[in-house]
Amino acid sequence: MRDKPSFCEMNVPSPQPGQAPMFLWLLLLILAPGREQLGTPPKAALLLDPPWSTTFKGSKVILICKDFHSPASRDVFWYHDGNVWKTESNKIQTEHSGYYQCKTRGSSLSDPVHLEFSDDWLILQVSHPVFEGDDVVLRCQGKKEEKTSKKAYYKNYKRLPDNNDPDCITLNSVSRDNGKYYCTAIRQTFIISWTETSTPLNIQVQELFPQPVLTASPTQPTEGGLMTLTCETQVHPQKSDVQLHFQFYRDDQGLQPGWSSSPDFQIPTMRKEDSGSYWCKAKAVNNNIIKKSAGFQIHVQRIPVSEVNLEIRPHGGNLTEGEDMVLICSVANGTGAVTFSWHRDGTVSLGRKTQHSLLAELQVPAVKEHHAGRYYCAADNNHVPILSKWITVTVRIPVSRPVLTFRASEARTVVGDVVELHCEAPRGSPPILYRFYHKDVTLGNSSAPTGGGAAFNFSLTAAHSGNYSCEADNGLGAQRSHRVSLTVIVPVSRPVLTLVVPGAWAMVGDVVELHCEAPRGSPPILYWFYHENITLGNSSAPTGGGATFNLSLTAAHSGNYSCEADNGLGAQRSEVVTFNFTGASKSRIGLVTAGASGGLIVGLASATALLLHLRTRRKSVDHRESDLVYSQIWITQNANKNPADSPRMPHQVTEPTVIYSELKAHTDDCAEKSSRKGSAHEDATDNYENVLSASAALRH
């Protein structure tokens, strides 16, 4: 029967085989992923009861084989110093020294455990199992413990500090290379005492977790692809409460800022320059045990670009001047840094970009006419450049303000001339529609299908003077020209000559005004005045209208008068006005002008007024005035019998003329008779000769 356990035994964890709870097995399965991927099943665990690897000969030790991965396995294989035998039991009892191991069908061989059944009087016992980073209890035990005293502990022949309990000592965080340990004690008898020394031993420290193995998926990644690194290791099933953290490296460069609880690390986009030697570290959080994996060489594969495509926005490449154009170059396949370039007409390089992308854009702001042409793009990633197909870009130009010009056969535009209006926009994409306006009223339109200008022809009339403009429109916005003024020159029409005297009677020395005016004609107009086809003088009308010429009358001024109007487009001669008179210097001469219409009426009115004046004057005539003799009055017609004599006259005109002849003298008897009673109503015409009555004159 075993003695009551000592304090040192109480501090050594008991394996308690068969009592491991089911949730612990499940936890071990979760915390130990990927060991199957390493190709080795998890190790079986070999436990001791009691938990000391060294004991005295004659004692018995129970060995327990534990498979935490397959707890239901019945086939257990035991090994002693390399000899194997099979049994269905996971427990055996032994009293023989040697190396022991075990395994099941679901596990690999456990770590070897050396059992020592010693004949020594003093032994140093170490608890089992011991893992890296564990605190280990060493117990110095005498065969007869009651005769043992003053125990001391040594490591590598150096005494360890004493503690309060000489029966055992605790070593903190041991490692697998922890040195040799032994102890000493005083053995007492009834007579003498001496010092006993235990046999030195190495602590059997098991791996807390094996050296990690770095794996990559895929093992040969391609540029642009995802690669997952896994730092594979496993905490021993007996130390399932230990948590591991991980770090990943390429060459000597850390891939993350610190430790991570995940054994996986992802690089979302691999690059060619990411090739190199990768490795990882695993660390036990509680006891700071760190292990490093071997290097894993990774070569990142590069896929050449293929299927290069150029897209232009606005879609189709039809742009209007001033719009922004976007050139989009893309590749269907290709990894790594891709260099994109854009070109026009095969020679003009527009831009170049290098980026880790399958697509790149180039913006051309505010396109102009010279941006029209054929475009393509190229892409490469250190292989042969691949070109896209050509795309034609058209740039439509809105019309600029057109210029309106006149084109005529002569330098001056005259009524009847044919004038061409020519409208042309200096810039603008065809087709262009031109519209022509006169005082903002549409005259017509003309099209220029291939660009350039357009013309509109019309025959001039006097109404065509004024402002003209034109409009150009190619569907991108109409533009109106500046206004251009056109003056149509009108040839003068036949002028009308009028003679004006200062009063009712004219006499030698009076100034007669000759007024000549053409009803139509563009200024300036030059008027010429003629007497019997002899030039009297001229006068100008710079702004149009008529002109006058003053003539001081002499006896020689009787005869035919005319005038001529000329504005440079052909002279026109008026109808002839005949002016005849005879008499003394004091004779008053009535003047009638003859014109195309009003001359005859004025002459008749003057004759009638003269007759009334003479009738009145007869009653009050003074005998002292008997020397004033008047001509009798008659009216004649003056016709141009030979039109060739006046080449400027367009046609023959009959001129009515009023002529005054001398009045017959009467004696005082006549005056007396005229004062007789009953003669007050005598017709005054009875006393004159050759006098036409007003009614006869009008009829004439």
C-alpha positions in Angstrom: 0.0 0.0 0.0 1.4 3.4 -1.1 2.3 6.0 1.5 0.5 9.3 1.6 1.9 11.5 -1.1 4.4 14.2 -0.1 4.2 17.9 -0.8 6.3 17.4 -4.0 4.0 14.7 -5.2 1.1 16.9 -4.6 2.6 19.6 -6.9 3.2 17.2 -9.8 0.1 16.9 -12.1 -1.3 13.4 -12.2 -2.0 12.0 -15.6 -5.3 10.4 -14.5 -5.5 8.1 -17.5 -8.9 7.5 -18.9 -10.3 10.6 -17.2 -9.7 13.1 -20.0 -13.1 14.6 -20.8 -14.6 14.3 -24.2 -14.7 18.1 -24.9 -10.8 18.1 -24.5 -10.5 15.7 -27.4 -12.8 17.9 -29.5 -10.8 21.0 -28.5 -7.6 19.3 -29.5 -9.0 18.4 -32.9 -9.9 22.1 -33.4 -6.7 23.6 -32.1 -4.5 21.2 -34.1 -5.5 21.8 -37.8 -3.4 20.7 -40.6 -1.1 18.0 -39.0 -2.6 15.5 -41.5 -1.4 17.8 -44.2 2.2 17.3 -43.0 1.8 13.6 -43.7 2.3 12.5 -40.1 -0.5 11.6 -37.7 -0.4 13.2 -34.3 1.8 11.5 -31.7 0.5 9.3 -29.0 1.1 10.4 -25.4 2.9 8.1 -23.0 2.0 8.8 -19.3 3.4 7.4 -16.1 1.8 6.5 -12.8 3.4 7.5 -10.5 4.8 10.3 -12.7 8.5 9.8 -11.9 10.8 8.5 -14.6 13.3 7.3 -12.0 12.4 5.0 -9.2 13.9 2.4 -7.0 14.3 -1.2 -8.1 11.5 -3.4 -6.9 8.9 -0.6 -7.6 6.3 -1.0 -10.3 5.2 1.7 -12.8 2.0 1.8 -14.8 2.4 3.1 -18.4 -0.6 4.6 -20.1 -0.8 5.1 -24.0 -3.2 7.9 -24.9 -4.4 8.7 -28.4 -6.1 12.1 -28.2 -6.9 12.0 -31.9 -8.6 8.7 -32.0 -9.7 7.9 -28.4 -11.8 4.9 -29.4 -8.9 3.0 -31.0 -8.3 -0.4 -29.5 -5.2 -1.5 -31.3 -2.2 -0.3 -29.2 1.4 -1.1 -30.0 4.0 -1.0 -27.3 7.7 -0.8 -27.7 10.5 -1.6 -25.2 14.0 -0.9 -26.3 12.9 -1.3 -30.0 10.9 -4.5 -29.4 7.3 -4.4 -30.3 4.3 -6.3 -29.2 0.6 -5.7 -29.7 -2.1 -5.6 -27.1 -5.6 -4.3 -26.9 -4.9 -2.6 -23.6 -3.7 1.0 -23.4 -2.1 0.3 -20.0 0.8 -1.9 -19.0 2.7 -2.3 -15.8 6.5 -2.7 -15.8 9.4 -3.0 -13.4 12.1 -3.0 -16.0 14.4 -0.2 -17.0 14.6 0.9 -20.6 13.0 3.1 -23.3 9.3 2.8 -23.8 7.0 4.1 -26.6 3.5 3.4 -27.9 1.2 4.1 -30.7 -2.3 3.4 -32.0 -3.6 3.0 -35.5 -4.7 6.6 -35.5 -1.4 8.1 -34.1 2.3 8.0 -34.6 4.9 6.8 -32.0 5.0 8.7 -28.8 8.1 10.4 -27.6 10.3 7.9 -25.9 10.3 7.8 -22.1 13.3 6.3 -20.3 12.4 4.5 -17.1 15.1 3.8 -14.7 14.7 1.3 -11.8 17.8 2.2 -9.8 19.9 0.2 -7.2 21.3 3.5 -5.8 20.6 4.5 -2.3 19.9 8.2 -3.4 18.1 9.1 -6.6 17.0 12.3 -8.3 13.4 12.0 -9.6 11.9 14.2 -12.3 8.2 14.4 -13.0 6.9 13.2 -16.3 5.8 14.4 -18.8 7.9 17.7 -19.1 7.3 20.1 -22.0 9.2 23.1 -23.2 8.5 26.0 -21.0 7.1 24.0 -18.2 8.0 24.4 -14.5 9.6 21.1 -13.4 9.7 19.5 -10.0 12.9 17.7 -9.0 12.8 15.4 -6.0 15.8 14.0 -4.2 14.8 10.7 -2.7 16.6 8.3 -0.4 15.9 4.6 -0.3 15.3 5.0 3.4 14.0 8.6 3.6 14.0 8.7 7.3 17.8 8.4 7.4 18.3 11.1 4.8 19.0 14.8 5.5 20.5 18.0 4.2 19.6 17.5 0.6 21.1 19.8 -2.1 20.5 20.2 -5.8 22.9 20.8 -8.6 22.8 21.7 -12.3 25.9 21.2 -14.3 27.9 20.7 -11.1 26.7 24.0 -9.7 24.5 24.1 -6.6 21.1 25.5 -7.0 19.7 27.9 -4.5 18.1 26.3 -1.5 14.4 26.7 -0.9 12.1 26.1 2.0 11.4 22.5 1.2 14.6 20.4 0.8 12.6 17.4 -0.4 12.0 19.0 -3.8 12.8 22.0 -6.0 11.0 23.6 -8.9 12.8 24.6 -12.1 11.0 27.4 -14.1 10.5 27.2 -17.9 12.8 24.4 -18.8 14.1 23.9 -22.3 15.1 20.8 -24.2 18.7 21.5 -23.7 18.6 22.0 -20.0 21.9 20.4 -18.8 22.6 17.6 -16.2 21.0 17.5 -12.8 21.8 15.6 -9.6 21.4 15.9 -5.8 23.3 15.1 -2.6 22.1 14.2 0.8 23.5 13.1 4.2 23.0 9.5 5.0 22.9 8.7 8.7 23.4 5.6 10.7 23.7 5.0 14.4 27.4 5.4 14.3 28.4 7.5 11.3 27.0 9.7 8.5 28.2 10.5 5.0 27.2 12.2 1.8 25.4 10.3 -0.9 25.2 11.6 -4.5 22.6 10.7 -7.0 23.3 9.6 -10.6 23.2 12.7 -12.9 20.4 12.7 -15.4 19.0 14.8 -18.3 15.5 16.0 -18.0 13.4 14.4 -20.8 11.7 17.6 -22.1 9.2 17.0 -24.8 8.4 19.4 -27.6 5.5 21.8 -26.7 5.0 22.0 -30.5 7.2 20.9 -33.4 9.1 23.2 -35.6 6.6 24.9 -37.9 6.4 24.2 -41.6 5.5 26.9 -44.0 3.3 26.0 -46.9 2.0 28.2 -49.7 -1.2 27.9 -51.8 -0.7 28.0 -54.7 3.0 26.9 -54.5 3.8 28.8 -57.7 1.5 31.9 -57.7 1.0 34.2 -60.6 1.1 37.9 -60.6 -2.1 39.5 -59.6 -3.3 36.4 -57.9 -4.0 35.6 -54.2 -1.4 33.5 -52.2 -2.1 32.0 -48.8 0.8 31.2 -46.5 0.2 28.7 -43.6 2.5 28.3 -40.7 1.8 24.6 -39.8 2.5 23.2 -36.4 0.6 21.7 -33.5 0.6 22.0 -29.7 1.1 18.6 -28.0 -2.3 17.2 -27.1 -1.4 17.2 -23.4 -0.8 21.0 -23.6 -4.0 21.9 -25.4 -4.4 25.0 -23.2 -1.3 26.6 -24.8 -2.1 29.2 -27.4 0.2 29.9 -30.4 0.8 33.1 -32.3 2.4 33.5 -35.7 4.5 35.8 -37.8 5.4 35.7 -41.5 8.5 36.9 -43.4 9.9 37.3 -46.9 13.7 37.2 -46.8 14.4 39.4 -43.8 11.3 41.6 -44.1 8.2 41.1 -41.9 4.9 40.9 -43.8 2.8 42.1 -40.9 3.3 44.5 -38.1 3.1 42.0 -35.2 2.0 38.6 -34.0 -1.2 37.1 -35.2 -3.4 34.3 -33.7 -4.1 33.0 -37.1 -1.7 30.5 -38.7 -2.7 31.8 -42.1 -1.6 34.9 -43.9 -2.9 36.1 -47.3 -1.2 38.3 -49.9 -4.2 39.4 -52.1 -2.2 40.6 -55.1 1.1 39.0 -55.8 3.8 40.8 -57.9 6.8 39.6 -59.7 9.0 41.4 -57.1 7.3 39.3 -54.4 9.4 36.4 -55.4 11.8 35.3 -52.6 12.3 33.0 -49.6 9.4 32.9 -47.2 9.4 31.6 -43.6 7.4 31.9 -40.4 7.6 31.9 -36.6 5.4 30.2 -34.1 5.3 31.4 -30.4 3.7 29.9 -27.3 2.0 32.8 -25.7 2.2 31.7 -22.1 5.9 30.6 -21.9 7.4 32.5 -24.9 8.7 29.4 -26.7 9.5 30.6 -30.3 10.3 28.3 -33.2 11.2 29.2 -36.8 10.3 27.3 -39.9 12.7 26.5 -42.7 12.7 28.8 -45.8 10.2 28.2 -48.6 11.3 29.6 -52.0 8.5 31.1 -54.0 8.7 32.2 -57.7 5.9 34.5 -58.8 4.9 33.7 -62.4 4.0 36.5 -64.8 1.3 36.1 -67.4 1.8 38.1 -70.6 -0.9 40.6 -71.6 -3.4 39.6 -74.2 -6.5 40.9 -76.0 -5.8 44.6 -75.8 -8.8 46.7 -76.4 -9.3 50.5 -76.9 -12.6 52.2 -76.0 -13.3 55.9 -76.6 -15.9 58.0 -74.8 -18.1 59.5 -76.0 -19.0 56.2 -77.5 -18.1 55.8 -81.1 -15.5 58.6 -81.2 -17.8 61.3 -82.5 -17.0 64.4 -80.7 -17.7 68.1 -80.9 -14.9 70.6 -80.6 -14.5 71.5 -76.9 -15.7 68.2 -75.5 -13.5 66.0 -73.3 -12.4 62.7 -74.7 -11.5 59.7 -72.6 -9.3 56.9 -74.0 -9.7 53.6 -72.1 -7.1 50.9 -72.8 -7.8 47.4 -71.2 -6.4 43.9 -71.4 -8.2 40.6 -70.9 -5.2 38.9 -69.3 -1.9 39.9 -67.9 -0.2 40.1 -64.6 2.1 42.5 -62.8 2.8 46.1 -63.7 1.3 46.8 -67.1 2.5 49.7 -69.2 -0.2 51.3 -71.3 0.4 53.8 -74.1 -1.9 55.7 -76.4 -1.1 56.8 -80.0 -2.7 58.8 -82.9 -2.1 58.2 -86.6 0.7 55.8 -85.7 3.3 58.5 -84.9 1.9 60.9 -82.3 2.3 59.6 -78.7 -0.4 60.9 -76.4 0.6 59.5 -73.1 2.0 56.5 -71.1 1.0 54.9 -67.7 2.4 52.0 -65.7 0.2 50.5 -63.0 -0.9 47.2 -61.5 -4.2 47.1 -63.3 -5.8 45.6 -66.3 -7.3 49.0 -67.3 -6.0 52.5 -67.6 -7.6 55.8 -68.8 -6.2 58.8 -70.6 -8.2 62.0 -70.7 -7.8 64.5 -73.5 -9.6 67.7 -72.4 -11.3 70.1 -74.8 -10.6 68.4 -78.1 -9.8 70.5 -81.1 -9.9 69.9 -84.9 -6.3 68.4 -84.9 -7.4 65.7 -82.5 -9.3 64.0 -85.3 -7.6 60.8 -86.7 -7.0 57.1 -86.0 -6.2 56.0 -82.5 -4.8 52.8 -80.9 -3.3 51.8 -77.6 -0.6 49.3 -76.6 0.0 47.3 -73.4 2.9 45.1 -72.2 4.3 43.7 -68.9 8.0 43.2 -69.9 7.0 41.0 -72.8 6.2 41.9 -76.4 3.8 44.9 -76.6 0.3 44.0 -77.8 -1.6 46.6 -79.9 -5.4 47.2 -80.0 -7.5 47.8 -83.1 -7.6 51.2 -84.7 -10.6 53.5 -83.9 -11.3 56.6 -86.0 -12.2 59.8 -84.1 -14.0 62.6 -85.7 -14.2 66.1 -84.3 -17.1 68.2 -85.5 -16.4 72.0 -85.5 -19.3 74.4 -84.8 -19.5 77.1 -87.4 -17.8 80.3 -86.7 -19.4 83.7 -87.4 -19.8 83.9 -91.2 -18.6 86.7 -93.4 -21.1 88.3 -95.9 -19.8 89.9 -99.0 -21.4 91.4 -102.1 -20.3 90.6 -105.6 -21.6 92.8 -108.5 -20.5 93.2 -112.1 -19.8 96.9 -111.6 -18.2 98.8 -108.8 -21.5 100.5 -108.1 -24.8 98.7 -107.7 -27.5 100.1 -109.9 -31.1 99.2 -110.2 -31.4 96.2 -112.6 -27.9 94.8 -111.8 -27.6 91.2 -110.6 -25.9 91.1 -107.3 -24.5 87.9 -105.6 -24.6 87.6 -101.8 -21.7 85.3 -100.7 -21.7 83.9 -97.2 -18.9 81.9 -95.8 -18.0 80.7 -92.3 -14.2 80.5 -91.8 -14.5 77.3 -89.7 -17.2 74.6 -89.3 -17.7 71.0 -90.2 -19.9 70.4 -93.3 -22.6 70.2 -94.4 -23.4 73.9 -93.7 -26.8 75.6 -94.4 -26.6 79.3 -95.2 -29.6 81.6 -94.9 -29.7 85.2 -96.3 -31.6 88.1 -94.8 -32.6 91.6 -95.9 -33.7 93.7 -93.0 -34.2 90.4 -91.1 -36.5 89.1 -93.7 -35.5 85.8 -95.3 -34.4 86.1 -98.9 -33.5 82.4 -99.3 -31.0 79.7 -98.4 -28.3 77.7 -99.9 -26.3 74.6 -98.8 -22.6 73.8 -98.8 -22.5 70.0 -98.5 -18.7 69.8 -98.4 -18.1 73.1 -96.6 -16.9 76.4 -97.8 -19.4 79.2 -98.6 -22.7 79.6 -100.6 -24.1 82.3 -102.8 -27.6 83.9 -103.4 -28.3 86.0 -106.6 -31.0 88.5 -107.2 -31.8 91.5 -109.4 -31.7 94.9 -107.8 -34.6 97.2 -107.3 -34.7 100.5 -105.5 -36.3 98.7 -102.5 -33.2 96.5 -102.1 -31.2 99.2 -100.3 -30.6 98.5 -96.6 -28.9 96.1 -94.3 -28.1 92.5 -95.2 -26.9 89.6 -93.1 -26.5 85.8 -93.4 -26.5 82.9 -91.0 -24.5 79.6 -91.0 -25.8 76.5 -89.3 -24.3 72.9 -89.3 -26.5 71.6 -86.5 -24.0 72.6 -83.7 -25.4 76.1 -83.3 -26.2 78.8 -85.8 -24.0 81.9 -86.2 -25.2 85.2 -87.7 -22.8 87.5 -89.7 -22.3 91.2 -89.1 -24.8 93.5 -91.0 -23.6 94.8 -94.3 -25.2 97.9 -95.8 -26.1 98.0 -99.5 -27.0 101.2 -101.3 -28.8 100.8 -104.7 -28.1 103.7 -107.0 -31.2 104.8 -109.0 -30.6 106.6 -112.3 -32.3 110.1 -112.5 -35.6 110.4 -114.1 -36.6 113.2 -116.5 -36.4 116.4 -114.5 -39.1 119.2 -114.5 -38.1 122.8 -115.1 -40.0 125.6 -113.5 -39.5 129.3 -114.0 -40.4 131.5 -111.0 -40.7 135.4 -111.2 -40.6 137.6 -108.1 -44.1 139.0 -108.6 -47.2 139.0 -110.8 -45.4 140.9 -113.5 -41.9 140.6 -114.9 -39.8 143.2 -116.5 -36.3 143.6 -117.8 -33.9 143.5 -114.9 -36.0 141.2 -112.8 -34.3 138.0 -111.5 -36.1 134.9 -112.7 -35.4 131.6 -110.8 -35.1 128.5 -112.9 -35.8 125.4 -110.7 -34.9 121.9 -112.0 -35.8 118.7 -110.1 -35.8 115.0 -111.0 -38.5 113.1 -109.3 -36.2 110.1 -108.9 -32.5 109.5 -108.7 -29.8 108.8 -106.2 -27.7 111.7 -105.1 -25.5 113.6 -105.7 -27.3 115.0 -108.8 -25.8 117.7 -111.0 -28.3 120.0 -112.8 -27.5 121.9 -116.0 -29.6 124.9 -117.2 -29.9 125.7 -120.9 -31.3 128.7 -123.0 -31.8 127.7 -126.6 -29.4 124.7 -125.9 -26.8 127.1 -124.7 -25.5 126.4 -121.2 -26.4 129.0 -118.7 -24.8 127.2 -115.7 -25.1 124.3 -113.3 -26.0 123.6 -109.7 -25.5 120.5 -107.5 -27.9 118.7 -105.2 -25.5 116.6 -102.9 -28.4 115.0 -101.0 -30.9 114.8 -103.8 -33.9 116.9 -104.6 -33.8 119.9 -107.0 -31.5 122.8 -107.8 -32.0 126.4 -108.9 -30.4 128.9 -111.2 -31.1 132.6 -111.1 -31.2 134.7 -114.3 -31.5 138.5 -114.6 -33.9 139.2 -117.5 -32.9 141.0 -120.6 -34.9 141.5 -123.9 -32.7 138.7 -125.3 -33.9 136.1 -122.8 -37.1 135.3 -124.7 -37.0 131.7 -126.1 -36.8 128.1 -125.1 -35.4 126.9 -121.7 -34.6 123.5 -120.5 -32.5 121.7 -117.8 -30.6 118.4 -117.4 -30.1 116.1 -114.4 -27.1 113.7 -114.1 -26.0 111.5 -111.3 -23.4 109.6 -113.3 -25.8 106.9 -114.5 -27.0 108.8 -117.6 -28.3 112.3 -118.0 -31.9 113.2 -118.5 -33.2 116.5 -120.2 -36.4 118.2 -119.1 -39.2 119.3 -121.4 -38.7 122.7 -123.1 -40.3 125.7 -121.5 -40.7 128.7 -124.0 -40.5 132.2 -122.5 -41.2 135.1 -124.9 -41.9 138.8 -124.1 -41.6 142.3 -125.9 -42.0 145.8 -124.5 -40.4 148.9 -123.0 -38.3 149.0 -120.0 -41.2 149.9 -117.7 -43.5 147.2 -119.2 -44.7 144.7 -116.7 -44.6 141.2 -118.1 -46.6 138.4 -116.7 -44.7 135.1 -116.6 -46.1 131.7 -117.0 -44.0 128.6 -116.6 -44.8 125.7 -118.7 -44.1 122.3 -117.4 -45.2 118.8 -118.0 -48.5 119.5 -116.1 -48.7 122.7 -114.1 -47.3 125.2 -116.6 -50.5 125.5 -118.6 -52.7 126.0 -115.5 -50.4 128.7 -114.1 -50.3 130.4 -117.5 -54.1 130.4 -117.8 -54.5 131.7 -114.3 -52.0 134.4 -115.0 -53.9 135.4 -118.2 -57.2 135.5 -116.3 -55.7 137.6 -113.6 -54.3 139.9 -116.1 -57.6 140.4 -117.9 -59.3 141.3 -114.6 -56.6 143.7 -113.8 -56.9 145.4 -117.2 -60.7 145.7 -116.9 -60.4 147.4 -113.5 -57.5 149.6 -114.6 -59.5 150.9 -117.5 -62.0 152.6 -115.2 -59.3 154.4 -113.2 -56.8 155.0 -115.9 -55.2 158.5 -115.7 -54.8 160.4 -119.0 -51.2 160.9 -117.9 -50.6 157.2 -118.3 -51.7 157.0 -121.8 -48.1 156.4 -122.8 -48.2 152.8 -121.2 -49.1 150.5 -124.1 -49.6 146.7 -123.5 -49.4 144.0 -126.0 -52.4 141.9 -126.7 -52.3 138.3 -125.3 -52.3 135.1 -127.2 -51.4 131.5 -126.5 -49.3 129.3 -128.7 -48.2 125.7 -128.8 -44.4 125.1 -129.1 -43.6 121.7 -130.3 -40.3 119.9 -130.9 -40.7 119.2 -134.5 -37.3 117.5 -134.8 -36.6 115.1 -132.0 -33.0 114.7 -133.2 -32.3 118.3 -132.2 -32.5 117.3 -128.5 -30.8 113.9 -128.2 -31.2 113.9 -124.4 -35.0 114.3 -124.6 -36.6 110.9 -124.4 -39.8 111.9 -126.3 -41.5 115.0 -127.9 -43.4 117.4 -125.7 -45.9 120.1 -126.7 -45.3 123.3 -124.7 -48.2 125.7 -124.1 -46.9 129.3 -124.0 -48.7 132.5 -123.0 -47.6 135.5 -125.1 -48.4 139.2 -124.4 -48.7 141.8 -127.3 -49.2 145.6 -127.1 -52.5 147.1 -126.0 -54.2 149.6 -128.4 -54.3 153.1 -127.1 -57.7 155.0 -126.5 -58.5 158.7 -126.5 -60.0 160.7 -123.7 -63.3 160.4 -125.4 -63.2 156.8 -124.7 -62.7 157.6 -121.1 -65.6 159.9 -121.1 -67.8 157.4 -122.8 -66.8 154.9 -120.3 -68.0 157.1 -117.5 -71.5 157.5 -119.0 -74.4 156.2 -117.1 -75.3 152.7 -118.3 -71.9 151.8 -119.5 -70.6 150.5 -116.1 -71.4 147.0 -117.3 -69.8 147.2 -120.7 -67.6 144.3 -121.4 -64.1 145.3 -121.0 -63.0 143.1 -123.8 -64.7 145.3 -126.3 -62.0 147.9 -125.9 -59.1 145.4 -126.5 -57.9 143.5 -129.5 -56.6 140.0 -129.8 -57.5 139.1 -126.2 -58.6 135.6 -125.4 -61.2 135.2 -122.7 -60.3 133.1 -119.7 -62.8 130.5 -120.8 -61.4 130.4 -124.3 -57.9 130.2 -122.9 -58.8 127.3 -120.7 -60.5 125.6 -123.6 -57.4 126.1 -125.6 
